[in-house]
Amino acid sequence: MELSSLSMLLGVPPSTMARTLRRAEEALSKDLENYSPALIS
């Protein structure tokens, strides 16, 4: 789903949606950093 469609669906400005998704991606990456089932071999 594109950013513009997602922001329209949820009723938030695109900049807010982009910032929120970026922070969520960073948090998920940090949490999965040492989680062995998530490692790509």
N, C-alpha and C positions, 0 to 999 in steps of 0.2 A: 504494500500500500504506500502510495506517495505521501510525502510530508504535507502537501497542501490538502489532500483528501482527508488525511488523519486529523489535521487541525480543524478542518471544517466540520468533520463528524463529531469531534469532541468540543467544539465551540471555543477554541483557544487561538490566540494569534500564532502565526507560523514561527515567529522568533521564540516564543515561549515553548512551543512544541519542540523545536530544534534543540533548545537549551536543555529541556527536560530529558529528551532522548539521549543527548550526549552524556549527561550526568549519569543516567541509568546504565548506559553502555560502559562507562568508566567504572562504575561501582560493580557491575557484573564481572568485568575483566579482572578487577582487583580480587573479588571473592573467589573466582575460579583459578587464580594464579597457581595455587598449590594444591588444587583438587585433582588428584591423579586420573579419575575417569574422564576428565575434560581435556586432558593433554592429547595433543595430536602427535602421533609418532611418525 
